[in-house]
Amino acid sequence: MESQWLSLLDVTIDFDQSHLFFPRIVTWILGALLASILITRYRLLAPGLKRAGRVLVGREGEFDHRRFFGTLALTTAYFYLMGVLSDVFPNTGYSFLIMSVLFVFLLSLLYVGRPTRRQFVILVLNALIAPALAWYVLAQLFRITLP
């Protein structure tokens, strides 16, 4: 009888699936938040979504090729280079930190265009502080393994 109660305290971890625990939770939370936004704000979002659809198919407005394809290229390079850099710094999270700083900075430059000196300083500070804070919280406080 005692062994039945002690078995409740045993924890087994499936290491092949354990890294998917938090991403699954975050995915479900983001999905629920998206659904709630779409349900509560549909009347406000519908005109903008229709206009965006017409712009994408070229029927209205001007499509910003530089930002669209630049975002795709930067995102692809971000994930690819993070994998490459994780071979240099395995299981430390430094590849996440380094690539996130570069990604945030370059993406911000892409969307701002020609920043003023003040905007440039803000972009640099944002690119340094936001990924460093995310890295610290995830890798140091929660001990989540980052690439």
N, C-alpha and C positions, 0 to 999 in steps of 0.2 A: 504494500500500500504506500509506503514511504517513497518508493522509487517512482511511482506515478506522479507524486507531487513535485519531486525533484526534476522530473522531465519537463515540467513547465518552465523551469529556469534555463534550460538548454537553448542556446541560440546557434543556429546553423546559417552560414552565409554562403550563398551561391555566387562565387567570385566572377563567374562568366556573365552574370546579370546584375551584379550589385552596382555597377557604375551607371546603370540606367534608372536607378531609383528616383533621384532628384529630377532628372530631365522629364520623366513621366509625370511627376507631380506638377512641375512647372508648366508642362504642356496642357494638362487638364485645367489648371487654374487660368492660364491665358485663354484657352478655348472658352471657358465659362464666362470670363470677363468680356471677350469679344461678342459672345452671344447676348449677354446682357446689354452691351452698348448698342448692338444692332436692333434689339427689341425695343429698348427705351428711346433711342434716338433715330429711328428709321426715317421719320419724316424730314429731319434735318439733314441726314446723310444722303438720301436718295437723289436729290438734284445734283449734288457734287459727284456722286458715283456715275450717274448717267453722263455727265459732261466729261469725266475722266475716260469713260469708255469710248466716247466719240473722238476724243483727242488721240487715244491709242490707235484707233483704226484710221485716223487721218481725215475725219470728216469735219473737224472743227478745231480751231486753235492751233498752236504750234507745239510740236513734239520736241522735247529737249533731248536730242540724241546724245549729246556729250555727257550729261548727268546720268541718263539711263544706262548707257553702255559703260560709263566710267564706274558707276556703282556696281554693276555686274562684274567688271574686271577686278576692281578692288576687293570685292567680297571673295571672289574665286582665289585671288592671290593671297588674301588673308588666311584662308583655311589651308591652302596648299603650303605656304611658307611656314605656317605654324607647325605643320607636320614635319617639315624639313628641319626646322629649328629645334623641335623636340628631340631629335636625335643628338643634337649637340648638348642640350640641357635636359636629360631624361628625368621625368617625375619631379621637377622642381617648380614648374609653373612659369619659369622665366620666358619660355617661348610664347606663352599666352600674354605675359606682361609686355614683352618687347613688341610683338606683332600688334597687340591691341593699341599701344601708344601710336605706332605708325599708322594703323588703320583709321583710328579716330581723327588723327591730324590730317591725313590725306583726304578722307571723306569730307571733313569740314572745309578744307580748302576747295574741294570740288564744288561744294554747294554755295560757299560764300563768293567764290569768283576771285575778285581782286580786293583782298581785305585792306583796310586801313591799318596803320601801325597799332592802334588800340585793339582792333579786332584780331590782329595777328597774335598779340600777346595773350588775349583771351583764348584763342584757339590753341596756343601752345600750352597754356595752363590747364585747359580742359583736357587736352590730349595726355597730359602727364598725370593729373590728379584722378580723373575718373577711372582709368584702367588700373592705376596703382591701388586705389581704394577697393575696387572689385577684387583685385588679386589678393590683397591683404585679408579681406573678409572671407573669401572662399578658400584660399590656400592656407592661410595662417590661423584664422579663428575657427573655421569649420573643418579644416584639414581635408578638404576635397582635393583630390588629385587633378591637377590641370595639366594640359599638354605643354 
